Amino acid sequence: MKLQHSLARTLVTARTWPVLTDLGVGACCLALLMAIFHMAAYWLSSPVPGVAISLSASALPLYAFLLRRADLHRLPAQPHLRCRLWLPCRVQPRVEAGMIAVLDILQSIPVLSFLPGVMLAMMALIPRHQLA
């Protein structure tokens, strides 16, 4: 038993990461924090009155990139929502039957039909901020 303890103690005190890796991880964390603050400042600012949309074909790659970037903001929320929907189904089987019925109904409705209602609701909830 004493031999295992001494081996474990030497493994715990041994430094495995070099200092440059620590600095790199710290810089990435700082950049992520600054990006979050910048995004929050933009969302809480006053709304932009109008956005000029270019109809030229050369602007299409930029618009495709911006659309893809909007999808990346939703990705971190998906595991949280999945757990919030999964847990009640595991606790009560009746909830699972009701949730399956609701999800079947929602899948039959085209996604684009939700957009005007969501936009109006966001503008009503947060009238004078860019977040809406």
Secondary structure as UniProt FT lines:
FT   HELIX           2..13
FT   HELIX           19..43
FT   HELIX           57..59
FT   HELIX           60..74
FT   TURN            75..76
FT   HELIX           77..91
FT   HELIX           93..108
FT   HELIX           111..113
FT   HELIX           115..125
FT   TURN            127..128
FT   TURN            130..131
//
